[in-house]
Amino acid sequence: MALSALDSMNEPEEIVWQGRFITTKRRGTWEYVSRSRGIGAAVILAVHQGAVVLVEQFRVPLGRNCLELPAGLIGDETSGEPPELAAARELEEETGFRAGRIESLGEYYSSPGMVSECFHLMRAHDLERVHAGGGVEGENIIVHVVPLTDLDAFIDSKRAEGCGMDVKLLMLLGARMLG
């Protein structure tokens, strides 16, 4: 008889492999991935003058570019970094926008059946463009500032180009998808 997910919780957690940023684990028959050192991510919803700020970058696991909300790791370089500080730093690095204020919209899990990583969804307010963006060396991030009224068509065109779509984009499309 196979163990259920609840039965697996009674089993000890075993580290199968650990790298700098991820750890593969097993608990009973359940296999999953977590971030090393328990770090999470900050995902930033940034709307400026009726347009959402998106990033496009090559993602090795997909083997292609992916359209996403700006995001980055919390505490990957400084232990104990507050999510708001990480969000402000990542937003400016990736997009060139500086937020006057960052608001927490809660903690979420993107694929809880396979990954234990959480992300903190943050809303950036009072945006000011301070540089072109593009990320740190080697990231090659393309910044898109897309009017909310054009979002569906923009996503369709990027998908037609072969660009992957991050699941978090669904929050921008959600209400329209229900209608």
C-alpha positions as CSV (number, residue, x, y, z in Angstrom):
1,M,0.0,0.0,0.0
2,A,1.4,3.4,-1.0
3,L,1.9,6.1,1.6
4,S,-0.3,9.1,1.4
5,A,1.0,12.7,1.7
6,L,-0.2,12.8,5.4
7,D,1.5,9.5,6.1
8,S,4.8,10.9,4.7
9,M,4.7,13.7,7.3
10,N,5.5,11.1,10.0
11,E,8.7,10.2,8.1
12,P,12.0,12.0,8.7
13,E,13.0,14.5,6.1
14,E,16.1,13.4,4.1
15,I,18.3,15.6,2.0
16,V,19.0,13.9,-1.3
17,W,21.2,16.6,-2.8
18,Q,22.1,20.2,-1.9
19,G,23.5,23.0,-4.0
20,R,24.1,26.7,-3.3
21,F,20.5,27.7,-3.9
22,I,18.3,24.6,-3.9
23,T,18.0,21.3,-2.0
24,T,16.2,18.2,-3.1
25,K,14.5,16.3,-0.3
26,R,12.5,13.2,0.4
27,R,10.0,12.5,3.2
28,G,8.6,9.0,2.9
29,T,7.8,8.6,-0.7
30,W,7.3,12.3,-1.3
31,E,10.1,14.1,-3.2
32,Y,10.3,17.9,-3.4
33,V,12.7,20.8,-3.8
34,S,13.3,23.7,-1.3
35,R,15.5,26.8,-1.3
36,S,18.7,26.3,0.6
37,R,19.1,28.2,3.8
38,G,15.3,28.7,3.9
39,I,15.3,31.8,1.8
40,G,12.2,32.9,-0.2
41,A,11.5,35.3,-3.0
42,A,9.9,38.7,-3.4
43,V,7.6,39.2,-6.4
44,I,6.7,42.7,-7.2
45,L,3.5,44.0,-8.7
46,A,4.4,47.4,-10.1
47,V,1.8,49.5,-11.9
48,H,2.8,52.9,-13.2
49,Q,0.5,55.4,-14.9
50,G,-1.9,52.6,-16.0
51,A,0.8,50.2,-17.2
52,V,2.2,47.2,-15.5
53,V,6.0,46.7,-15.3
54,L,7.1,43.2,-16.6
55,V,10.4,41.6,-17.2
56,E,11.5,39.1,-19.8
57,Q,14.6,36.9,-19.3
58,F,16.1,33.6,-20.4
59,R,15.3,30.8,-18.0
60,V,17.6,27.8,-18.2
61,P,15.0,25.3,-16.9
62,L,12.6,26.3,-19.8
63,G,15.3,26.8,-22.4
64,R,13.7,30.0,-23.5
65,N,12.7,33.5,-22.4
66,C,10.0,33.9,-19.9
67,L,7.6,36.8,-19.2
68,E,7.3,37.5,-15.5
69,L,6.6,40.0,-12.8
70,P,9.9,41.4,-11.4
71,A,11.2,39.2,-8.6
72,G,14.3,38.2,-6.7
73,L,15.5,36.2,-3.7
74,I,15.2,37.5,-0.2
75,G,18.3,37.2,2.0
76,D,20.4,35.5,-0.7
77,E,23.3,37.8,0.2
78,T,22.3,39.3,3.6
79,S,20.7,37.0,6.1
80,G,17.5,38.3,7.7
81,E,16.8,40.8,4.9
82,P,13.2,42.1,5.1
83,P,11.0,41.2,2.1
84,E,10.2,44.9,1.5
85,L,13.9,45.8,1.2
86,A,14.5,42.9,-1.2
87,A,11.5,43.9,-3.3
88,A,12.7,47.5,-3.5
89,R,16.2,46.4,-4.4
90,E,15.1,43.9,-7.0
91,L,12.6,46.2,-8.6
92,E,15.2,48.9,-9.1
93,E,17.9,46.4,-10.3
94,E,15.7,44.7,-12.8
95,T,13.4,47.4,-14.1
96,G,15.0,50.8,-13.2
97,F,12.0,51.8,-11.2
98,R,12.3,53.0,-7.7
99,A,9.3,52.6,-5.4
100,G,8.4,55.3,-2.9
101,R,6.6,52.6,-0.9
102,I,6.3,48.8,-0.8
103,E,3.2,47.1,0.5
104,S,3.0,43.4,1.4
105,L,0.1,41.5,-0.2
106,G,0.9,38.2,1.5
107,E,2.9,35.0,1.3
108,Y,2.1,32.5,-1.5
109,Y,3.3,29.1,-2.8
110,S,3.6,28.6,-6.6
111,S,3.8,24.9,-6.9
112,P,3.2,23.4,-3.4
113,G,3.1,19.8,-4.6
114,M,6.7,20.0,-5.7
115,V,8.4,23.0,-4.2
116,S,8.3,24.3,-0.7
117,E,9.5,27.8,-1.7
118,C,7.3,30.7,-0.7
119,F,7.1,34.1,-2.3
120,H,6.1,37.4,-0.8
121,L,3.8,39.3,-3.2
122,M,4.7,43.0,-2.9
123,R,2.9,46.0,-4.4
124,A,5.2,48.9,-5.4
125,H,3.7,52.4,-5.1
126,D,4.8,55.8,-6.2
127,L,7.2,54.7,-8.9
128,E,10.0,56.8,-10.3
129,R,12.1,55.7,-13.3
130,V,15.8,56.1,-12.3
131,H,17.5,54.1,-15.0
132,A,16.8,51.7,-17.9
133,G,16.9,48.5,-15.8
134,G,18.2,45.2,-17.1
135,G,19.4,43.5,-13.9
136,V,22.9,42.9,-12.7
137,E,25.7,41.6,-14.9
138,G,24.7,38.5,-16.8
139,E,21.0,38.8,-16.3
140,N,20.1,40.5,-19.6
141,I,16.6,41.4,-18.5
142,I,14.3,43.1,-21.0
143,V,11.9,45.5,-19.3
144,H,8.3,45.9,-20.6
145,V,6.0,48.6,-19.5
146,V,2.6,47.4,-20.8
147,P,-0.6,49.4,-20.6
148,L,-3.2,47.4,-18.7
149,T,-5.6,47.8,-21.6
150,D,-3.1,46.1,-24.0
151,L,-2.0,43.3,-21.6
152,D,-4.0,40.5,-23.2
153,A,-2.7,41.3,-26.7
154,F,0.9,41.7,-25.4
155,I,0.8,38.3,-23.7
156,D,-0.6,36.7,-26.8
157,S,2.1,38.2,-28.9
158,K,4.9,37.1,-26.5
159,R,3.4,33.6,-26.4
160,A,3.3,33.5,-30.2
161,E,7.1,34.4,-30.2
162,G,7.7,31.3,-28.0
163,C,8.1,33.1,-24.7
164,G,7.1,31.2,-21.6
165,M,4.6,32.7,-19.2
166,D,5.1,32.8,-15.5
167,V,2.0,31.5,-13.6
168,K,2.0,34.7,-11.5
169,L,0.8,36.6,-14.6
170,L,-2.6,35.0,-14.0
171,M,-3.3,37.5,-11.3
172,L,-3.3,40.2,-14.0
173,L,-5.6,38.2,-16.2
174,G,-7.7,36.6,-13.5
175,A,-10.8,38.8,-13.5
176,R,-11.0,38.7,-17.3
177,M,-10.6,34.9,-17.4
178,L,-13.7,34.5,-15.1
179,G,-16.0,36.5,-17.3
